[in-house]
Amino acid sequence: MTHEHVAETSHDRPGLSRGLSNRHIQLIAIGGAIGTGLFMGSGRTISLAGPSVVFVYMIIGFFLFFVMRAMGELLLSNLHYKTFADFAADLVGPWAGFFVGWSYWFCWVVTAVAELVAITAYVQFWWAEVPLWLPTLAVVAVIFILNVASVKNFGEMEFWFALIKIVAIVSLIVVGVIMVATRFTSPDGQVAQVSNLWNDGGWFPNGAMGVVAGFQIAVFAFVGLELVGTTAAEARNPRKTLPRAINSVPVRILIFYVGALLAILMVTPWSSVDPGQSPFVSMFSLVGLAGAASVVNFVVLTSAMSSANAGVFSTSRMMFGLSAEGSAPRFFRRLSKAGVPARALGFTALVLLLTIPVLYAGDSIIEAFTLITTVAAQLFMFVWSMILVSYICYRRKHPQRHAASEYKMPGGLFMCAAVLAFFAFVVWTLTTEPETAAGLVSLPIWLGGLGIAWAFVRRTATHKQAFQWFKAEMEKPVDHAELER
């Protein structure tokens, strides 16, 4: 590696601007925990699992909390780690960083494309005459322009997007409690009451397989929970802000998922929930809220924009990190004067414009949307699993770091094994329905393609030199005083 090359990489890598404050990190964490799936997909989940859907969301949230805790301990064990691809490369091996980094990049590209397709549908709800290409172009342009200016702009967008979601869910819960307290009676004679939770066939009306079917869809709603991990390099005082964000995951799940679902199920018996309609729309419509559909459409639109915004942010940071490790072209290693990976942002924005031909693909867009989300969920589970594998390697290679950690993962290695077993169970649930089984083929194809690419990349001098530099960077002392300013 030339001296010029070393200077470039060593300047670029630590130069990411720490422009995300505590309020940004906390709201990004909340926004990541509330997916579009809760607003739009929960109706179908309720129709399959009945009231037991509450337990489904609690179980998924329980296991993912330990993934977050493992990620938190790893990121804080060495503050040179910018993303989970970094600690995978350092702890498991360069191949792991390559697979995790590119898989996470693809996760968010696929998810963002799906969200942009959805945004077009939401916009056409109000303005049917708008050309299909215009919403995608407008959203991508706005997100790129704001993100490229500074990381603080990303934080501000996510802050307000998350706030809209929070207000919508809290409003639903408050309205639900009032309807139950006043024993609200719907036009068809159904009374809002707590006993609706078990009056219509009990908690498990569709038996064990109904619960299994609930897992298939509910796991999609948690995609993005790990997003706070990609903000580690740009968070001020990460030793305080990251634990706060991660520790609040259980409370967020209880309020925003369990609380909202309980409110819906108490007001409307589960068998009366329309799987094809958002239960949020149905409930607000029951109380005569004018324009309930438009209000929820606005909330879901902002939720989709939040996901697309997160996709642009996370993919650009992941590509920047891959470039620093020699696993992506050197071109993406440069930072702007604002400390933002502008080239990686621009490339991501161009890739997202591929949404436009998808919109003109015909009548199969909805089916494609379902398939895309299945593919994305599998890839996210692969990334979550690699976080746990990295933690296992960390415990073996750096027992002294674990002993000194002030933010240890509860349950340690035992919980790693338990969560990995749970993921295996979720993959099995995806095989039980034709819709989701079709998407399962994509993961081995993707990983096989990465394996072929890695066979070439690992032999290049550029990768070997860049990875040597990367390992040296990981061993440098951290200026904790600088991080806390």
C-alpha positions in Angstrom: 0.0 0.0 0.0 1.4 3.4 -0.9 1.8 6.2 1.6 -0.8 8.2 -0.4 -3.2 5.3 -0.1 -2.7 5.0 3.6 -3.2 8.7 4.1 -6.4 8.6 2.2 -7.9 5.7 4.1 -6.8 6.8 7.5 -8.2 10.3 6.9 -11.5 9.0 5.6 -12.3 6.2 8.0 -12.4 8.2 11.2 -13.8 11.3 9.6 -17.5 10.4 9.8 -19.1 13.4 11.5 -20.6 12.7 15.0 -23.6 14.9 14.4 -26.3 12.7 16.0 -27.4 13.9 19.4 -29.1 11.8 22.1 -32.6 12.9 21.0 -31.8 11.8 17.4 -30.5 8.4 18.6 -33.5 7.7 20.8 -36.1 8.6 18.1 -34.1 6.7 15.5 -34.3 3.7 17.8 -38.0 4.1 18.3 -38.6 4.7 14.5 -36.6 1.5 13.7 -38.8 -0.4 16.1 -42.1 0.7 14.5 -42.3 -0.6 10.9 -44.9 -0.1 8.2 -45.9 -3.7 8.9 -47.5 -2.6 12.2 -49.8 -0.1 10.4 -50.7 -2.2 7.3 -49.8 -5.8 8.1 -51.2 -6.2 11.5 -54.8 -6.8 10.2 -53.6 -9.9 8.3 -51.6 -11.1 11.3 -54.6 -10.8 13.6 -56.8 -12.7 11.2 -54.3 -15.6 11.2 -53.3 -15.8 14.9 -56.3 -14.1 16.7 -55.6 -12.6 20.1 -52.4 -14.7 20.4 -50.8 -12.2 18.0 -50.0 -10.2 21.1 -47.8 -13.1 22.4 -46.2 -13.5 18.9 -45.0 -9.9 18.9 -43.8 -10.2 22.6 -41.8 -13.3 21.8 -40.1 -11.9 18.7 -39.4 -8.7 20.6 -37.9 -10.7 23.5 -35.4 -12.5 21.4 -34.5 -9.5 19.3 -33.7 -7.6 22.4 -30.8 -10.0 23.1 -29.5 -9.4 19.5 -29.5 -5.7 20.3 -27.7 -6.2 23.6 -25.1 -8.4 21.9 -24.6 -5.7 19.3 -24.4 -3.0 22.0 -21.7 -4.8 24.0 -19.7 -5.4 20.8 -19.9 -1.8 19.5 -18.9 -0.4 22.9 -16.1 -3.0 23.4 -14.1 -1.1 20.7 -15.4 2.3 19.6 -13.4 2.0 16.3 -16.3 -0.3 15.2 -18.5 1.8 12.9 -21.1 -0.9 12.1 -21.7 -4.6 12.8 -19.9 -5.4 9.5 -16.7 -4.0 11.2 -16.9 -6.3 14.3 -17.9 -9.2 12.1 -14.7 -8.7 10.0 -12.5 -8.1 13.0 -13.9 -11.0 15.2 -15.0 -13.7 12.8 -12.9 -12.9 9.7 -12.7 -10.8 6.6 -15.2 -13.0 4.8 -17.8 -12.3 7.5 -17.4 -8.6 7.1 -17.9 -9.0 3.4 -21.0 -11.2 3.7 -22.6 -9.1 6.5 -21.8 -5.7 4.8 -23.1 -6.6 1.4 -26.1 -8.5 2.8 -27.1 -5.5 4.9 -26.6 -3.2 1.9 -28.8 -5.4 -0.2 -31.4 -5.7 2.7 -31.9 -2.0 2.8 -31.8 -1.5 -1.0 -34.6 -4.1 -1.4 -36.6 -2.7 1.5 -36.2 0.9 0.3 -37.4 -0.1 -3.2 -40.4 -1.8 -1.7 -41.2 1.3 0.4 -40.8 3.5 -2.7 -43.3 1.3 -4.5 -45.6 1.6 -1.5 -45.1 5.4 -1.3 -46.3 5.7 -4.9 -49.5 3.8 -4.0 -50.0 6.1 -0.9 -49.6 9.3 -3.0 -52.1 8.0 -5.6 -54.6 7.5 -2.8 -54.9 11.3 -2.9 -53.8 12.2 -6.4 -54.6 9.3 -8.8 -53.4 11.3 -11.8 -49.8 11.7 -10.6 -47.3 10.0 -12.9 -45.9 6.8 -11.3 -42.3 8.0 -11.6 -42.8 11.3 -9.9 -43.1 10.3 -6.2 -40.1 8.0 -6.4 -37.9 10.7 -8.1 -39.1 13.4 -5.6 -38.5 11.3 -2.5 -35.1 10.0 -3.6 -34.0 13.6 -4.5 -35.2 15.1 -1.2 -33.6 12.3 0.9 -30.3 12.5 -1.0 -30.1 16.3 -0.8 -30.8 16.5 2.9 -28.5 13.5 3.7 -25.6 14.7 1.7 -25.5 18.1 3.5 -24.9 16.6 7.0 -25.7 13.6 9.1 -27.7 15.9 11.4 -30.3 16.3 8.6 -30.8 12.5 8.5 -31.3 12.6 12.3 -33.8 15.4 12.1 -35.8 13.7 9.4 -35.9 10.4 11.4 -36.8 12.4 14.6 -39.9 13.9 13.0 -40.9 10.7 11.1 -40.7 8.7 14.4 -42.6 11.4 16.2 -45.5 11.1 13.8 -45.6 7.3 14.3 -45.6 7.7 18.0 -48.4 10.2 18.0 -50.5 8.0 15.8 -50.0 4.9 18.0 -50.5 6.7 21.3 -53.7 8.3 19.9 -55.0 4.8 18.9 -54.3 3.5 22.4 -56.0 6.4 24.1 -59.0 6.2 21.8 -59.2 2.5 22.5 -59.1 2.9 26.2 -61.9 5.6 26.1 -64.0 3.3 23.9 -63.7 0.4 26.3 -64.3 2.6 29.4 -67.5 3.9 27.8 -68.5 0.5 26.4 -68.7 2.0 22.9 -71.2 0.1 20.6 -70.4 -0.2 16.9 -73.2 0.2 14.3 -73.3 -3.6 14.0 -73.9 -4.0 17.7 -70.4 -5.0 18.9 -69.5 -3.7 22.3 -65.9 -2.5 23.1 -64.9 -4.5 26.2 -61.8 -6.3 27.6 -63.5 -9.7 27.3 -63.3 -9.4 23.5 -59.8 -10.7 24.0 -61.0 -14.2 24.8 -64.8 -14.3 24.0 -64.4 -15.3 20.4 -62.7 -18.7 20.6 -60.2 -17.9 23.4 -56.6 -16.6 23.1 -55.7 -19.3 20.5 -58.7 -19.6 18.3 -56.8 -21.0 15.3 -54.6 -23.4 17.3 -50.8 -23.8 17.1 -50.6 -23.3 13.4 -52.4 -20.0 13.7 -49.6 -18.8 16.0 -47.0 -20.2 13.5 -48.6 -18.2 10.7 -48.5 -15.1 12.9 -44.7 -15.4 13.2 -44.3 -15.4 9.4 -45.7 -11.9 9.0 -44.9 -10.4 12.4 -41.1 -10.8 12.0 -41.3 -8.4 9.0 -42.5 -5.6 11.3 -39.2 -5.7 13.3 -37.0 -5.1 10.3 -34.8 -2.0 11.1 -34.7 -2.6 14.9 -30.9 -2.9 14.6 -30.6 0.5 12.7 -29.3 2.2 15.8 -26.2 0.1 15.4 -25.3 1.8 12.1 -25.4 5.2 13.9 -22.6 4.2 16.3 -19.9 6.0 14.3 -21.9 9.3 14.1 -23.4 9.4 17.6 -22.1 11.8 20.2 -21.0 10.0 23.4 -22.0 6.5 22.2 -21.2 5.0 25.6 -24.3 6.7 27.0 -26.6 7.1 24.1 -26.5 3.6 22.7 -27.3 1.8 26.0 -30.2 4.1 26.6 -31.6 3.4 23.1 -31.1 -0.3 23.4 -32.4 -0.7 27.0 -35.7 1.0 26.0 -36.5 -1.7 23.4 -38.7 -3.8 25.7 -40.7 -0.8 26.8 -41.1 0.4 23.2 -42.4 -3.0 22.1 -44.8 -3.2 25.0 -46.2 0.2 24.3 -46.2 0.5 20.5 -46.9 -3.1 19.5 -48.6 -4.9 22.4 -50.5 -1.7 23.6 -51.8 -0.9 20.1 -52.8 -4.5 19.3 -54.6 -4.9 22.7 -56.5 -1.6 22.0 -57.6 -2.9 18.6 -58.6 -6.4 19.9 -60.6 -5.0 22.8 -62.6 -2.6 20.6 -63.2 -5.1 17.7 -63.4 -8.9 18.1 -60.5 -10.5 16.2 -62.8 -12.3 13.8 -64.2 -9.0 12.7 -60.9 -7.5 11.7 -60.5 -7.2 7.9 -57.2 -8.7 6.9 -57.1 -6.5 3.8 -57.5 -3.2 5.6 -55.4 -1.4 8.2 -57.0 -2.0 11.6 -55.9 1.6 12.4 -58.2 2.9 9.7 -61.1 0.7 10.9 -60.8 1.8 14.5 -60.6 5.5 13.8 -63.5 5.2 11.3 -65.6 3.5 14.1 -65.5 6.7 16.2 -66.5 8.8 13.2 -63.2 10.5 12.7 -63.5 12.4 9.5 -60.9 11.4 7.0 -59.7 8.4 9.0 -58.3 6.7 5.9 -56.5 9.9 4.9 -55.0 10.3 8.4 -53.7 6.8 8.5 -52.5 7.0 4.8 -50.4 10.1 5.9 -48.9 8.2 8.8 -48.1 5.1 6.7 -46.6 7.4 4.0 -44.3 9.0 6.5 -43.4 5.5 7.9 -42.5 4.4 4.4 -40.4 7.6 3.8 -38.7 6.9 7.1 -37.8 3.5 6.0 -36.5 4.8 2.6 -34.5 7.5 4.5 -33.0 4.8 6.8 -32.1 2.7 3.7 -30.2 5.5 2.1 -28.3 6.3 5.3 -27.4 2.7 6.3 -26.5 1.5 2.8 -24.2 4.4 2.2 -22.4 3.9 5.6 -22.1 0.2 5.0 -20.6 0.8 1.5 -18.2 3.3 3.0 -17.1 0.7 5.5 -16.8 -2.1 2.9 -14.6 0.3 0.8 -12.3 0.9 3.8 -11.9 -2.8 4.2 -11.2 -3.3 0.5 -14.5 -5.2 -0.1 -15.9 -2.4 -2.3 -14.3 0.0 -4.8 -11.9 2.6 -3.4 -14.1 5.3 -5.1 -16.7 5.0 -2.2 -14.0 5.7 0.5 -14.0 9.5 0.1 -15.9 11.7 2.5 -17.3 15.2 1.8 -16.2 18.2 3.8 -19.2 17.7 6.0 -17.9 14.2 7.0 -20.6 12.4 4.9 -19.9 9.5 2.4 -21.3 11.5 -0.5 -20.2 9.1 -3.3 -21.8 6.1 -1.5 -25.0 8.2 -1.0 -25.1 9.1 -4.7 -24.7 5.5 -5.8 -27.4 4.4 -3.4 -29.8 7.1 -4.8 -29.1 6.0 -8.3 -29.8 2.3 -7.4 -33.1 3.3 -5.8 -34.2 4.9 -9.1 -34.5 1.3 -10.4 -37.9 1.5 -8.5 -39.3 3.4 -11.5 -39.2 0.5 -14.1 -40.6 -1.8 -11.3 -43.6 0.5 -11.1 -44.3 0.0 -14.8 -43.9 -3.8 -14.6 -47.6 -4.5 -14.7 -50.2 -6.0 -12.3 -47.7 -8.0 -10.3 -46.3 -5.2 -8.1 -48.3 -6.2 -5.0 -47.1 -9.8 -5.3 -43.6 -8.6 -5.9 -43.9 -6.4 -2.8 -44.7 -9.5 -0.7 -41.9 -11.4 -2.2 -39.4 -8.5 -1.7 -40.3 -8.2 2.0 -39.9 -12.0 2.5 -36.4 -11.8 0.9 -35.5 -8.7 3.1 -36.7 -10.4 6.3 -34.5 -13.5 5.6 -31.5 -11.3 4.9 -32.1 -9.3 8.1 -32.3 -12.6 10.1 -28.9 -13.6 8.5 -27.4 -10.3 9.6 -28.9 -10.7 13.1 -27.5 -14.2 13.3 -24.0 -13.0 12.3 -24.2 -10.4 15.1 -24.6 -13.3 17.5 -21.8 -15.3 15.9 -19.6 -12.3 16.2 -20.4 -12.1 19.9 -19.5 -15.8 20.4 -16.1 -15.2 18.7 -15.7 -12.0 20.8 -16.2 -14.0 24.0 -13.6 -16.5 22.9 -11.0 -14.0 21.6 -11.3 -11.1 24.0 -12.4 -12.5 27.5 -10.6 -9.5 29.1 -12.8 -7.0 27.1 -15.9 -8.8 28.2 -14.8 -8.8 31.8 -14.2 -5.1 31.7 -17.4 -4.3 29.8 -19.9 -2.0 31.6 -22.7 -3.1 29.2 -22.7 -6.9 29.2 -25.2 -8.9 27.3 -27.6 -10.7 29.7 -27.5 -14.5 29.4 -24.3 -14.3 27.3 -23.5 -17.4 25.3 -26.6 -19.3 26.4 -28.9 -16.6 25.1 -26.9 -16.5 21.8 -27.7 -20.2 21.3 -31.4 -19.7 22.3 -31.8 -16.8 19.8 -30.2 -18.7 17.0 -32.5 -21.6 17.7 -35.5 -19.2 17.6 -34.3 -17.9 14.2 -34.2 -21.5 12.9 -37.8 -21.8 14.1 -38.9 -18.6 12.2 -37.2 -19.9 9.0 -39.3 -23.1 9.4 -42.5 -21.1 9.8 -41.7 -19.4 6.4 -41.8 -22.9 4.8 -45.4 -23.5 5.9 -47.0 -21.0 3.5 -46.5 -20.9 -0.3 -46.3 -17.1 -0.3 -43.3 -17.0 2.0 -41.8 -20.4 0.9 -41.1 -19.0 -2.6 -38.9 -16.2 -1.1 -36.8 -18.7 0.8 -34.9 -19.7 -2.4 -33.4 -16.2 -2.6 -31.2 -16.4 0.5 -29.0 -19.4 -0.7 -28.8 -17.8 -4.2 -27.7 -14.5 -2.7 -25.1 -16.1 -0.4 -23.9 -18.3 -3.2 -23.3 -15.2 -5.4 -21.5 -13.5 -2.5 -19.3 -16.6 -2.1 -18.3 -16.4 -5.7 -17.6 -12.7 -5.5 -15.6 -13.2 -2.3 -13.4 -15.9 -4.0 -12.2 -13.2 -6.3 -12.1 -10.2 -3.9 -10.0 -12.0 -1.2 -7.2 -12.6 -3.7 -6.8 -9.0 -4.8 -3.8 -7.0 -3.4 -6.2 -4.0 -2.8 -8.3 -6.1 -0.4 -5.3 -7.6 1.4 -3.7 -4.2 1.9 -6.9 -2.4 2.9 -7.7 -5.2 5.4 -4.3 -4.9 7.0 -4.9 -1.2 7.4 -8.4 -1.9 8.9 -7.0 -4.3 11.5 -4.4 -1.7 12.4 -7.1 0.9 12.9 -9.1 -1.5 15.2 -6.1 -1.8 17.5 -5.5 2.0 17.9 -6.4 3.6 21.3 -9.8 5.4 21.4 -10.0 9.1 22.4 -12.9 8.8 24.8 -12.7 12.5 25.7 -13.3 13.5 22.1 -16.4 11.2 21.8 -18.0 12.7 24.9 -17.7 16.3 23.6 
